[in-house]
């Protein structure tokens, strides 16, 4: 039995804008905060789920040209925004699910990350919001 | 208020854009991704200053 793999090539949408061709890394993590519920008499710690606090962290090439990275992000800092990601550019389906964070918060935006002889690359993180997934 | 797409990153340029809940429309306008189809009723001409001192 062979294992199933796929070449990483996600589609990233920020505030409806397709930023896929400016991204070199994207990590979407669902996270539900753990609340400890251990009580006397137990011999191990136990936890229950608390609030969801998922994140989407994206590494992007910075660009100040029209319709590029800066133009997309400059007005989103300190606001809630809808972000989407799916594994590949194929149609959304059960095997290519599109994950969405609605009203995720963008806390910070690096304006310039300059290094000698290197492209300007920035990391941004969208935090929180309501998680949903589409399979069609 | 209606909008049209102004950048291929959003869709086909010229198509109507119908924002869904959770989309920051002001950021899309500021970034040049969409344009409002409502034309401003204000004149582009500057107001004449009628209180000029001669």
N, CA and C atoms of all chains as a GROMACS GRO file, in nm:
protein
  570
    1UNK      N    1   0.085  -0.118   0.000
    1UNK     CA    2   0.000   0.000   0.000
    1UNK      C    3   0.089   0.124   0.000
    2UNK      N    4   0.066   0.211  -0.098
    2UNK     CA    5   0.148   0.332  -0.106
    2UNK      C    6   0.089   0.443  -0.020
    3UNK      N    7   0.176   0.530   0.026
    3UNK     CA    8   0.127   0.642   0.103
    3UNK      C    9   0.083   0.754   0.010
    4UNK      N   10  -0.003   0.844   0.060
    4UNK     CA   11  -0.055   0.954  -0.020
    4UNK      C   12   0.018   1.082   0.017
    5UNK      N   13   0.068   1.151  -0.082
    5UNK     CA   14   0.135   1.279  -0.060
    5UNK      C   15   0.087   1.378  -0.165
    6UNK      N   16   0.117   1.504  -0.144
    6UNK     CA   17   0.089   1.600  -0.250
    6UNK      C   18   0.192   1.712  -0.243
    7UNK      N   19   0.216   1.769  -0.358
    7UNK     CA   20   0.313   1.879  -0.366
    7UNK      C   21   0.250   2.005  -0.308
    8UNK      N   22   0.317   2.062  -0.212
    8UNK     CA   23   0.263   2.180  -0.145
    8UNK      C   24   0.248   2.296  -0.243
    9UNK      N   25   0.125   2.342  -0.260
    9UNK     CA   26   0.098   2.452  -0.352
    9UNK      C   27  -0.035   2.517  -0.314
   10UNK      N   28  -0.045   2.571  -0.192
   10UNK     CA   29  -0.175   2.620  -0.146
   10UNK      C   30  -0.217   2.750  -0.213
   11UNK      N   31  -0.346   2.774  -0.209
   11UNK     CA   32  -0.406   2.899  -0.256
   11UNK      C   33  -0.442   2.981  -0.132
   12UNK      N   34  -0.392   3.104  -0.128
   12UNK     CA   35  -0.413   3.190  -0.011
   12UNK      C   36  -0.490   3.314  -0.054
   13UNK      N   37  -0.601   3.338   0.014
   13UNK     CA   38  -0.683   3.455  -0.016
   13UNK      C   39  -0.696   3.539   0.110
   14UNK      N   40  -0.664   3.668   0.098
   14UNK     CA   41  -0.672   3.761   0.211
   14UNK      C   42  -0.769   3.872   0.175
   15UNK      N   43  -0.876   3.881   0.250
   15UNK     CA   44  -0.978   3.983   0.223
   15UNK      C   45  -1.026   3.976   0.078
   16UNK      N   46  -1.047   3.857   0.031
   16UNK     CA   47  -1.094   3.827  -0.106
   16UNK      C   48  -0.985   3.837  -0.211
   17UNK      N   49  -0.867   3.886  -0.177
   17UNK     CA   50  -0.761   3.908  -0.275
   17UNK      C   51  -0.671   3.784  -0.280
   18UNK      N   52  -0.654   3.730  -0.400
   18UNK     CA   53  -0.570   3.611  -0.418
   18UNK      C   54  -0.422   3.651  -0.410
   19UNK      N   55  -0.356   3.612  -0.303
   19UNK     CA   56  -0.216   3.650  -0.282
   19UNK      C   57  -0.122   3.531  -0.300
   20UNK      N   58  -0.170   3.427  -0.364
   20UNK     CA   59  -0.094   3.303  -0.377
   20UNK      C   60   0.045   3.327  -0.437
   21UNK      N   61   0.052   3.410  -0.540
   21UNK     CA   62   0.181   3.427  -0.609
   21UNK      C   63   0.278   3.517  -0.533
   22UNK      N   64   0.239   3.564  -0.416
   22UNK     CA   65   0.332   3.640  -0.332
   22UNK      C   66   0.369   3.564  -0.206
   23UNK      N   67   0.315   3.444  -0.191
   23UNK     CA   68   0.339   3.365  -0.070
   23UNK      C   69   0.441   3.255  -0.097
   24UNK      N   70   0.527   3.233   0.000
   24UNK     CA   71   0.620   3.121  -0.010
   24UNK      C   72   0.600   3.020   0.102
   25UNK      N   73   0.518   3.056   0.198
   25UNK     CA   74   0.488   2.963   0.307
   25UNK      C   75   0.354   3.002   0.368
   26UNK      N   76   0.278   2.903   0.406
   26UNK     CA   77   0.150   2.930   0.470
   26UNK      C   78   0.119   2.816   0.567
   27UNK      N   79   0.090   2.852   0.689
   27UNK     CA   80   0.060   2.751   0.790
   27UNK      C   81  -0.073   2.786   0.855
   28UNK      N   82  -0.170   2.700   0.835
   28UNK     CA   83  -0.300   2.719   0.897
   28UNK      C   84  -0.311   2.619   1.011
   29UNK      N   85  -0.333   2.669   1.130
   29UNK     CA   86  -0.339   2.581   1.247
   29UNK      C   87  -0.469   2.603   1.322
   30UNK      N   88  -0.544   2.498   1.333
   30UNK     CA   89  -0.663   2.505   1.420
   30UNK      C   90  -0.617   2.482   1.563
   31UNK      N   91  -0.662   2.570   1.650
   31UNK     CA   92  -0.623   2.558   1.790
   31UNK      C   93  -0.742   2.586   1.880
   32UNK      N   94  -0.767   2.497   1.968
   32UNK     CA   95  -0.873   2.516   2.067
   32UNK      C   96  -0.806   2.512   2.203
   33UNK      N   97  -0.816   2.623   2.271
   33UNK     CA   98  -0.744   2.638   2.398
   33UNK      C   99  -0.785   2.528   2.495
   34UNK      N  100  -0.684   2.480   2.567
   34UNK     CA  101  -0.710   2.375   2.665
   34UNK      C  102  -0.736   2.435   2.803
   35UNK      N  103  -0.833   2.384   2.869
   35UNK     CA  104  -0.864   2.427   3.005
   35UNK      C  105  -0.846   2.307   3.097
   36UNK      N  106  -0.762   2.324   3.198
   36UNK     CA  107  -0.734   2.210   3.284
   36UNK      C  108  -0.854   2.179   3.373
   37UNK      N  109  -0.886   2.052   3.377
   37UNK     CA  110  -1.000   2.009   3.458
   37UNK      C  111  -0.960   1.900   3.556
   38UNK      N  112  -0.829   1.892   3.582
   38UNK     CA  113  -0.780   1.791   3.675
   38UNK      C  114  -0.836   1.815   3.815
   39UNK      N  115  -0.873   1.709   3.877
   39UNK     CA  116  -0.928   1.725   4.013
   39UNK      C  117  -0.859   1.630   4.109
   40UNK      N  118  -0.879   1.651   4.238
   40UNK     CA  119  -0.822   1.564   4.340
   40UNK      C  120  -0.862   1.418   4.313
   41UNK      N  121  -0.768   1.332   4.336
   41UNK     CA  122  -0.796   1.190   4.316
   41UNK      C  123  -0.749   1.138   4.182
   42UNK      N  124  -0.726   1.231   4.087
   42UNK     CA  125  -0.678   1.186   3.956
   42UNK      C  126  -0.527   1.168   3.961
   43UNK      N  127  -0.475   1.078   3.876
   43UNK     CA  128  -0.331   1.053   3.870
   43UNK      C  129  -0.271   1.108   3.741
   44UNK      N  130  -0.350   1.176   3.665
   44UNK     CA  131  -0.298   1.241   3.544
   44UNK      C  132  -0.377   1.371   3.524
   45UNK      N  133  -0.314   1.462   3.454
   45UNK     CA  134  -0.385   1.586   3.424
   45UNK      C  135  -0.487   1.560   3.314
   46UNK      N  136  -0.596   1.633   3.319
   46UNK     CA  137  -0.697   1.621   3.214
   46UNK      C  138  -0.740   1.761   3.172
   47UNK      N  139  -0.784   1.767   3.050
   47UNK     CA  140  -0.818   1.897   2.991
   47UNK      C  141  -0.952   1.888   2.917
   48UNK      N  142  -1.015   2.003   2.906
   48UNK     CA  143  -1.134   2.015   2.820
   48UNK      C  144  -1.110   2.132   2.725
   49UNK      N  145  -1.186   2.134   2.618
   49UNK     CA  146  -1.169   2.238   2.518
   49UNK      C  147  -1.228   2.371   2.562
   50UNK      N  148  -1.158   2.477   2.535
   50UNK     CA  149  -1.207   2.611   2.563
   50UNK      C  150  -1.242   2.683   2.434
   51UNK      N  151  -1.195   2.804   2.421
   51UNK     CA  152  -1.226   2.885   2.304
   51UNK      C  153  -1.134   2.849   2.188
   52UNK      N  154  -1.188   2.857   2.068
   52UNK     CA  155  -1.104   2.835   1.951
   52UNK      C  156  -1.020   2.958   1.925
   53UNK      N  157  -0.894   2.937   1.890
   53UNK     CA  158  -0.802   3.047   1.861
   53UNK      C  159  -0.708   3.003   1.750
   54UNK      N  160  -0.765   2.983   1.632
   54UNK     CA  161  -0.686   2.933   1.519
   54UNK      C  162  -0.604   3.045   1.457
   55UNK      N  163  -0.502   3.006   1.382
   55UNK     CA  164  -0.413   3.106   1.322
   55UNK      C  165  -0.378   3.068   1.178
   56UNK      N  166  -0.354   3.171   1.099
   56UNK     CA  167  -0.295   3.153   0.966
   56UNK      C  168  -0.172   3.241   0.960
   57UNK      N  169  -0.056   3.177   0.947
   57UNK     CA  170   0.070   3.250   0.935
   57UNK      C  171   0.122   3.235   0.793
   58UNK      N  172   0.150   3.350   0.732
   58UNK     CA  173   0.188   3.351   0.591
   58UNK      C  174   0.321   3.423   0.575
   59UNK      N  175   0.410   3.364   0.496
   59UNK     CA  176   0.533   3.432   0.457
   59UNK      C  177   0.513   3.487   0.316
   60UNK      N  178   0.536   3.617   0.304
   60UNK     CA  179   0.506   3.681   0.176
   60UNK      C  180   0.626   3.763   0.128
   61UNK      N  181   0.640   3.767  -0.004
   61UNK     CA  182   0.736   3.860  -0.062
   61UNK      C  183   0.676   4.000  -0.056
   62UNK      N  184   0.752   4.092  -0.006
   62UNK     CA  185   0.700   4.228   0.008
   62UNK      C  186   0.711   4.300  -0.126
   63UNK      N  187   0.609   4.378  -0.157
   63UNK     CA  188   0.609   4.455  -0.279
   63UNK      C  189   0.520   4.576  -0.259
   64UNK      N  190   0.568   4.689  -0.309
   64UNK     CA  191   0.490   4.813  -0.296
   64UNK      C  192   0.425   4.852  -0.427
   65UNK      N  193   0.429   4.762  -0.526
   65UNK     CA  194   0.363   4.789  -0.653
   65UNK      C  195   0.212   4.782  -0.636
   66UNK      N  196   0.141   4.834  -0.734
   66UNK     CA  197  -0.005   4.834  -0.729
   66UNK      C  198  -0.056   4.691  -0.720
   67UNK      N  199  -0.159   4.672  -0.639
   67UNK     CA  200  -0.228   4.543  -0.624
   67UNK      C  201  -0.138   4.433  -0.567
   68UNK      N  202  -0.031   4.470  -0.500
   68UNK     CA  203   0.057   4.369  -0.444
   68UNK      C  204   0.048   4.367  -0.291
   69UNK      N  205   0.152   4.318  -0.227
   69UNK     CA  206   0.144   4.288  -0.084
   69UNK      C  207   0.106   4.409   0.002
   70UNK      N  208   0.180   4.517  -0.015
   70UNK     CA  209   0.154   4.633   0.070
   70UNK      C  210   0.014   4.689   0.047
   71UNK      N  211  -0.025   4.698  -0.080
   71UNK     CA  212  -0.158   4.752  -0.111
   71UNK      C  213  -0.268   4.665  -0.051
   72UNK      N  214  -0.242   4.536  -0.043
   72UNK     CA  215  -0.343   4.445   0.012
   72UNK      C  216  -0.354   4.456   0.163
   73UNK      N  217  -0.240   4.474   0.229
   73UNK     CA  218  -0.236   4.460   0.374
   73UNK      C  219  -0.239   4.591   0.452
   74UNK      N  220  -0.204   4.701   0.388
   74UNK     CA  221  -0.180   4.825   0.463
   74UNK      C  222  -0.300   4.872   0.544
   75UNK      N  223  -0.419   4.846   0.495
   75UNK     CA  224  -0.538   4.893   0.567
   75UNK      C  225  -0.602   4.785   0.653
   76UNK      N  226  -0.536   4.671   0.663
   76UNK     CA  227  -0.594   4.560   0.740
   76UNK      C  228  -0.535   4.548   0.880
   77UNK      N  229  -0.426   4.618   0.906
   77UNK     CA  230  -0.363   4.608   1.039
   77UNK      C  231  -0.459   4.662   1.145
   78UNK      N  232  -0.475   4.585   1.248
   78UNK     CA  233  -0.565   4.627   1.356
   78UNK      C  234  -0.711   4.608   1.325
   79UNK      N  235  -0.739   4.529   1.223
   79UNK     CA  236  -0.879   4.504   1.187
   79UNK      C  237  -0.905   4.353   1.179
   80UNK      N  238  -1.032   4.322   1.169
   80UNK     CA  239  -1.072   4.183   1.148
   80UNK      C  240  -1.091   4.161   0.998
   81UNK      N  241  -1.047   4.047   0.952
   81UNK     CA  242  -1.049   4.022   0.808
   81UNK      C  243  -1.076   3.873   0.783
   82UNK      N  244  -1.131   3.845   0.668
   82UNK     CA  245  -1.156   3.706   0.630
   82UNK      C  246  -1.039   3.653   0.548
   83UNK      N  247  -0.984   3.539   0.589
   83UNK     CA  248  -0.872   3.477   0.516
   83UNK      C  249  -0.910   3.332   0.484
   84UNK      N  250  -0.860   3.287   0.368
   84UNK     CA  251  -0.892   3.151   0.323
   84UNK      C  252  -0.766   3.082   0.273
   85UNK      N  253  -0.765   2.952   0.286
   85UNK     CA  254  -0.655   2.873   0.232
   85UNK      C  255  -0.706   2.735   0.194
   86UNK      N  256  -0.657   2.686   0.081
   86UNK     CA  257  -0.685   2.546   0.046
   86UNK      C  258  -0.558   2.483  -0.008
   87UNK      N  259  -0.547   2.352   0.002
   87UNK     CA  260  -0.419   2.286  -0.026
   87UNK      C  261  -0.365   2.307  -0.166
   88UNK      N  262  -0.453   2.304  -0.267
   88UNK     CA  263  -0.408   2.321  -0.405
   88UNK      C  264  -0.505   2.410  -0.480
   89UNK      N  265  -0.469   2.444  -0.602
   89UNK     CA  266  -0.554   2.533  -0.682
   89UNK      C  267  -0.670   2.459  -0.749
   90UNK      N  268  -0.679   2.330  -0.728
   90UNK     CA  269  -0.791   2.254  -0.785
   90UNK      C  270  -0.922   2.299  -0.722
   91UNK      N  271  -1.032   2.259  -0.783
   91UNK     CA  272  -1.163   2.297  -0.732
   91UNK      C  273  -1.180   2.250  -0.588
   92UNK      N  274  -1.252   2.331  -0.512
   92UNK     CA  275  -1.278   2.295  -0.373
   92UNK      C  276  -1.361   2.167  -0.367
   93UNK      N  277  -1.316   2.075  -0.286
   93UNK     CA  278  -1.383   1.945  -0.275
   93UNK      C  279  -1.346   1.883  -0.141
   94UNK      N  280  -1.399   1.764  -0.119
   94UNK     CA  281  -1.367   1.694   0.005
   94UNK      C  282  -1.219   1.661   0.014
   95UNK      N  283  -1.154   1.646  -0.101
   95UNK     CA  284  -1.011   1.616  -0.102
   95UNK      C  285  -0.926   1.741  -0.123
   96UNK      N  286  -0.991   1.855  -0.135
   96UNK     CA  287  -0.920   1.983  -0.145
   96UNK      C  288  -1.002   2.088  -0.068
   97UNK      N  289  -1.015   2.070   0.062
   97UNK     CA  290  -1.105   2.156   0.141
   97UNK      C  291  -1.051   2.297   0.158
   98UNK      N  292  -1.140   2.392   0.153
   98UNK     CA  293  -1.103   2.532   0.172
   98UNK      C  294  -1.137   2.574   0.314
   99UNK      N  295  -1.032   2.610   0.389
   99UNK     CA  296  -1.052   2.654   0.527
   99UNK      C  297  -1.063   2.805   0.532
  100UNK      N  298  -1.153   2.854   0.615
  100UNK     CA  299  -1.176   2.999   0.626
  100UNK      C  300  -1.173   3.041   0.772
  101UNK      N  301  -1.107   3.154   0.796
  101UNK     CA  302  -1.119   3.222   0.924
  101UNK      C  303  -1.193   3.352   0.898
  102UNK      N  304  -1.311   3.365   0.952
  102UNK     CA  305  -1.389   3.488   0.936
  102UNK      C  306  -1.365   3.576   1.057
  103UNK      N  307  -1.333   3.702   1.031
  103UNK     CA  308  -1.305   3.799   1.136
  103UNK      C  309  -1.179   3.763   1.215
  104UNK      N  310  -1.077   3.716   1.142
  104UNK     CA  311  -0.946   3.694   1.205
  104UNK      C  312  -0.877   3.830   1.220
  105UNK      N  313  -0.793   3.840   1.322
  105UNK     CA  314  -0.733   3.969   1.355
  105UNK      C  315  -0.588   3.976   1.309
  106UNK      N  316  -0.554   4.084   1.239
  106UNK     CA  317  -0.415   4.108   1.198
  106UNK      C  318  -0.356   4.212   1.291
  107UNK      N  319  -0.270   4.165   1.380
  107UNK     CA  320  -0.216   4.254   1.483
  107UNK      C  321  -0.102   4.342   1.433
  108UNK      N  322  -0.017   4.286   1.350
  108UNK     CA  323   0.101   4.363   1.309
  108UNK      C  324   0.136   4.336   1.164
  109UNK      N  325   0.201   4.434   1.102
  109UNK     CA  326   0.245   4.422   0.963
  109UNK      C  327   0.386   4.480   0.952
  110UNK      N  328   0.485   4.396   0.925
  110UNK     CA  329   0.619   4.450   0.900
  110UNK      C  330   0.615   4.530   0.770
  111UNK      N  331   0.660   4.654   0.776
  111UNK     CA  332   0.656   4.738   0.655
  111UNK      C  333   0.776   4.708   0.566
  112UNK      N  334   0.895   4.702   0.626
  112UNK     CA  335   1.015   4.669   0.550
  112UNK      C  336   1.097   4.569   0.629
  113UNK      N  337   1.144   4.466   0.562
  113UNK     CA  338   1.235   4.370   0.623
  113UNK      C  339   1.355   4.355   0.530
  114UNK      N  340   1.442   4.451   0.536
  114UNK     CA  341   1.551   4.458   0.440
  114UNK      C  342   1.678   4.390   0.489
  115UNK      N  343   1.739   4.313   0.401
  115UNK     CA  344   1.868   4.252   0.430
  115UNK      C  345   1.952   4.261   0.304
  116UNK      N  346   2.080   4.280   0.322
  116UNK     CA  347   2.171   4.294   0.208
  116UNK      C  348   2.164   4.171   0.118
  117UNK      N  349   2.138   4.194  -0.007
  117UNK     CA  350   2.139   4.085  -0.104
  117UNK      C  351   2.023   3.989  -0.095
  118UNK      N  352   1.917   4.031  -0.029
  118UNK     CA  353   1.804   3.939  -0.012
  118UNK      C  354   1.673   4.008  -0.049
  119UNK      N  355   1.576   3.928  -0.086
  119UNK     CA  356   1.443   3.983  -0.112
  119UNK      C  357   1.378   4.024   0.021
  120UNK      N  358   1.294   4.123   0.014
  120UNK     CA  359   1.219   4.168   0.131
  120UNK      C  360   1.105   4.067   0.153
  121UNK      N  361   1.114   3.997   0.263
  121UNK     CA  362   1.015   3.893   0.296
  121UNK      C  363   0.955   3.923   0.432
  122UNK      N  364   0.824   3.911   0.444
  122UNK     CA  365   0.760   3.940   0.572
  122UNK      C  366   0.674   3.822   0.615
  123UNK      N  367   0.659   3.808   0.745
  123UNK     CA  368   0.570   3.708   0.804
  123UNK      C  369   0.455   3.781   0.870
  124UNK      N  370   0.334   3.739   0.839
  124UNK     CA  371   0.217   3.798   0.904
  124UNK      C  372   0.130   3.686   0.959
  125UNK      N  373   0.060   3.717   1.066
  125UNK     CA  374  -0.023   3.616   1.131
  125UNK      C  375  -0.163   3.670   1.157
  126UNK      N  376  -0.261   3.596   1.111
  126UNK     CA  377  -0.400   3.626   1.138
  126UNK      C  378  -0.445   3.533   1.253
  127UNK      N  379  -0.505   3.593   1.353
  127UNK     CA  380  -0.536   3.517   1.474
  127UNK      C  381  -0.685   3.525   1.506
  128UNK      N  382  -0.737   3.415   1.554
  128UNK     CA  383  -0.876   3.413   1.600
  128UNK      C  384  -0.974   3.407   1.484
  129UNK      N  385  -1.095   3.448   1.512
  129UNK     CA  386  -1.199   3.441   1.411
  129UNK      C  387  -1.272   3.308   1.414
  130UNK      N  388  -1.376   3.302   1.335
  130UNK     CA  389  -1.458   3.180   1.330
  130UNK      C  390  -1.408   3.089   1.218
  131UNK      N  391  -1.386   2.964   1.252
  131UNK     CA  392  -1.336   2.867   1.155
  131UNK      C  393  -1.451   2.799   1.084
  132UNK      N  394  -1.435   2.783   0.953
  132UNK     CA  395  -1.529   2.701   0.877
  132UNK      C  396  -1.453   2.634   0.764
  133UNK      N  397  -1.511   2.530   0.709
  133UNK     CA  398  -1.446   2.461   0.599
  133UNK      C  399  -1.550   2.429   0.492
  134UNK      N  400  -1.510   2.452   0.367
  134UNK     CA  401  -1.598   2.423   0.254
  134UNK      C  402  -1.542   2.305   0.176
  135UNK      N  403  -1.628   2.217   0.134
  135UNK     CA  404  -1.584   2.099   0.058
  135UNK      C  405  -1.652   2.092  -0.079
  136UNK      N  406  -1.713   2.200  -0.118
  136UNK     CA  407  -1.778   2.206  -0.250
  136UNK      C  408  -1.786   2.350  -0.296
  137UNK      N  409  -2.468   4.996  -0.242
  137UNK     CA  410  -2.362   5.055  -0.326
  137UNK      C  411  -2.299   4.946  -0.410
  138UNK      N  412  -2.271   4.973  -0.538
  138UNK     CA  413  -2.214   4.874  -0.626
  138UNK      C  414  -2.065   4.895  -0.646
  139UNK      N  415  -1.999   4.785  -0.678
  139UNK     CA  416  -1.854   4.792  -0.700
  139UNK      C  417  -1.821   4.709  -0.824
  140UNK      N  418  -1.713   4.749  -0.890
  140UNK     CA  419  -1.660   4.668  -0.998
  140UNK      C  420  -1.516   4.630  -0.965
  141UNK      N  421  -1.475   4.516  -1.015
  141UNK     CA  422  -1.341   4.464  -0.989
  141UNK      C  423  -1.239   4.542  -1.073
  142UNK      N  424  -1.130   4.585  -1.007
  142UNK     CA  425  -1.027   4.663  -1.075
  142UNK      C  426  -0.893   4.591  -1.079
  143UNK      N  427  -0.884   4.473  -1.020
  143UNK     CA  428  -0.758   4.399  -1.018
  143UNK      C  429  -0.785   4.251  -1.045
  144UNK      N  430  -0.704   4.188  -1.129
  144UNK     CA  431  -0.724   4.045  -1.156
  144UNK      C  432  -0.702   3.957  -1.033
  145UNK      N  433  -0.644   4.012  -0.928
  145UNK     CA  434  -0.628   3.933  -0.805
  145UNK      C  435  -0.762   3.905  -0.738
  146UNK      N  436  -0.861   3.980  -0.778
  146UNK     CA  437  -0.993   3.965  -0.716
  146UNK      C  438  -1.090   3.891  -0.807
  147UNK      N  439  -1.063   3.894  -0.935
  147UNK     CA  440  -1.152   3.829  -1.031
  147UNK      C  441  -1.132   3.893  -1.167
  148UNK      N  442  -1.237   3.888  -1.248
  148UNK     CA  443  -1.228   3.944  -1.383
  148UNK      C  444  -1.252   4.095  -1.375
  149UNK      N  445  -1.153   4.170  -1.424
  149UNK     CA  446  -1.161   4.316  -1.418
  149UNK      C  447  -1.284   4.364  -1.494
  150UNK      N  448  -1.362   4.448  -1.427
  150UNK     CA  449  -1.483   4.501  -1.489
  150UNK      C  450  -1.609   4.432  -1.442
  151UNK      N  451  -1.595   4.312  -1.388
  151UNK     CA  452  -1.711   4.240  -1.335
  151UNK      C  453  -1.762   4.309  -1.209
  152UNK      N  454  -1.887   4.288  -1.180
  152UNK     CA  455  -1.945   4.341  -1.057
  152UNK      C  456  -1.886   4.265  -0.938
  153UNK      N  457  -1.851   4.339  -0.834
  153UNK     CA  458  -1.801   4.276  -0.711
  153UNK      C  459  -1.907   4.290  -0.603
  154UNK      N  460  -1.946   4.178  -0.548
  154UNK     CA  461  -2.048   4.177  -0.444
  154UNK      C  462  -1.984   4.129  -0.315
  155UNK      N  463  -1.944   4.220  -0.228
  155UNK     CA  464  -1.872   4.178  -0.106
  155UNK      C  465  -1.961   4.099  -0.011
  156UNK      N  466  -1.905   3.996   0.047
  156UNK     CA  467  -1.976   3.918   0.147
  156UNK      C  468  -1.940   3.970   0.284
  157UNK      N  469  -2.012   3.924   0.384
  157UNK     CA  470  -1.984   3.966   0.521
  157UNK      C  471  -1.839   3.931   0.558
  158UNK      N  472  -1.775   4.023   0.629
  158UNK     CA  473  -1.640   3.997   0.675
  158UNK      C  474  -1.533   4.054   0.584
  159UNK      N  475  -1.573   4.107   0.470
  159UNK     CA  476  -1.476   4.165   0.377
  159UNK      C  477  -1.462   4.315   0.405
  160UNK      N  478  -1.340   4.360   0.416
  160UNK     CA  479  -1.310   4.501   0.442
  160UNK      C  480  -1.311   4.575   0.309
  161UNK      N  481  -1.426   4.630   0.276
  161UNK     CA  482  -1.444   4.695   0.146
  161UNK      C  483  -1.357   4.820   0.134
  162UNK      N  484  -1.345   4.894   0.243
  162UNK     CA  485  -1.263   5.016   0.239
  162UNK      C  486  -1.118   4.983   0.203
  163UNK      N  487  -1.067   4.873   0.258
  163UNK     CA  488  -0.930   4.833   0.227
  163UNK      C  489  -0.915   4.794   0.081
  164UNK      N  490  -1.019   4.732   0.025
  164UNK     CA  491  -1.014   4.696  -0.117
  164UNK      C  492  -1.015   4.820  -0.206
  165UNK      N  493  -1.093   4.919  -0.167
  165UNK     CA  494  -1.097   5.044  -0.244
  165UNK      C  495  -0.964   5.116  -0.232
  166UNK      N  496  -0.914   5.128  -0.108
  166UNK     CA  497  -0.786   5.196  -0.085
  166UNK      C  498  -0.672   5.128  -0.159
  167UNK      N  499  -0.678   4.996  -0.167
  167UNK     CA  500  -0.572   4.922  -0.234
  167UNK      C  501  -0.585   4.919  -0.385
  168UNK      N  502  -0.696   4.974  -0.437
  168UNK     CA  503  -0.716   4.978  -0.581
  168UNK      C  504  -0.768   4.849  -0.640
  169UNK      N  505  -0.829   4.764  -0.556
  169UNK     CA  506  -0.878   4.635  -0.604
  169UNK      C  507  -1.021   4.643  -0.659
  170UNK      N  508  -1.098   4.738  -0.606
  170UNK     CA  509  -1.235   4.757  -0.656
  170UNK      C  510  -1.260   4.906  -0.671
  171UNK      N  511  -1.362   4.938  -0.752
  171UNK     CA  512  -1.403   5.078  -0.768
  171UNK      C  513  -1.553   5.086  -0.743
  172UNK      N  514  -1.592   5.194  -0.683
  172UNK     CA  515  -1.734   5.217  -0.662
  172UNK      C  516  -1.798   5.258  -0.793
  173UNK      N  517  -1.919   5.209  -0.817
  173UNK     CA  518  -1.989   5.247  -0.940
  173UNK      C  519  -2.072   5.373  -0.921
  174UNK      N  520  -2.074   5.422  -0.797
  174UNK     CA  521  -2.147   5.545  -0.768
  174UNK      C  522  -2.055   5.663  -0.794
  175UNK      N  523  -2.094   5.747  -0.887
  175UNK     CA  524  -2.012   5.864  -0.918
  175UNK      C  525  -2.039   5.974  -0.816
  176UNK      N  526  -1.931   6.046  -0.783
  176UNK     CA  527  -1.944   6.156  -0.689
  176UNK      C  528  -2.029   6.266  -0.750
  177UNK      N  529  -2.116   6.325  -0.670
  177UNK     CA  530  -2.202   6.434  -0.718
  177UNK      C  531  -2.134   6.568  -0.702
  178UNK      N  532  -2.019   6.569  -0.632
  178UNK     CA  533  -1.949   6.695  -0.612
  178UNK      C  534  -1.870   6.732  -0.737
  179UNK      N  535  -1.867   6.860  -0.768
  179UNK     CA  536  -1.791   6.908  -0.881
  179UNK      C  537  -1.644   6.901  -0.851
  180UNK      N  538  -1.565   6.868  -0.954
  180UNK     CA  539  -1.420   6.865  -0.937
  180UNK      C  540  -1.360   7.005  -0.935
  181UNK      N  541  -1.439   7.103  -0.986
  181UNK     CA  542  -1.386   7.239  -0.992
  181UNK      C  543  -1.380   7.299  -0.852
  182UNK      N  544  -1.271   7.371  -0.826
  182UNK     CA  545  -1.263   7.435  -0.695
  182UNK      C  546  -1.365   7.548  -0.684
  183UNK      N  547  -1.413   7.567  -0.563
  183UNK     CA  548  -1.507   7.676  -0.542
  183UNK      C  549  -1.438   7.809  -0.559
  184UNK      N  550  -1.511   7.900  -0.620
  184UNK     CA  551  -1.456   8.036  -0.635
  184UNK      C  552  -1.462   8.106  -0.501
  185UNK      N  553  -1.355   8.173  -0.471
  185UNK     CA  554  -1.352   8.249  -0.346
  185UNK      C  555  -1.414   8.385  -0.372
  186UNK      N  556  -1.529   8.407  -0.317
  186UNK     CA  557  -1.600   8.532  -0.342
  186UNK      C  558  -1.557   8.642  -0.247
  187UNK      N  559  -1.468   8.606  -0.156
  187UNK     CA  560  -1.424   8.707  -0.058
  187UNK      C  561  -1.281   8.753  -0.083
  188UNK      N  562  -1.240   8.744  -0.208
  188UNK     CA  563  -1.104   8.786  -0.239
  188UNK      C  564  -1.085   8.934  -0.212
  189UNK      N  565  -0.972   8.963  -0.156
  189UNK     CA  566  -0.940   9.104  -0.135
  189UNK      C  567  -0.865   9.156  -0.256
  190UNK      N  568  -0.907   9.269  -0.308
  190UNK     CA  569  -0.841   9.327  -0.424
  190UNK      C  570  -0.732   9.426  -0.383
   0.00000   0.00000   0.00000
